[in-house]
Amino acid sequence: MERKMANRKLIRLSQLKSKLAAENLEEIDWVTFGVIVKKVTPQSTNNGRTFSIWRLNDLRDLNQCVSLFLFGEVHKEHWKTDQGTV
């Protein structure tokens, strides 16, 4: 993990909103971790494309969640991922 994190900045999900407002994250190599705390049943768009919505949290502040929308190949590959997975 130390090798993978070398020269990267860890930003907690609960800090993401404030970091986006204060810093230009496009210029930083950063990572975040989250736990799937809620999964919505896969949905379909008007044109028939299926997608998933996950609510992610870092378990530090349960009121601060990030919604992640999965489309296309990402949806096909990961839609069965269990709630509680990191």
Secondary structure, DSSP 8 states (H G I E B T S, - for coil): -HHHHTT-EE--GGGHHHHHHHS-GGGS-EE---EEEEEEEEEE-TTS-EEEEEEEE-SS-TT--EEEEE-HHHHHHHTT--TT--
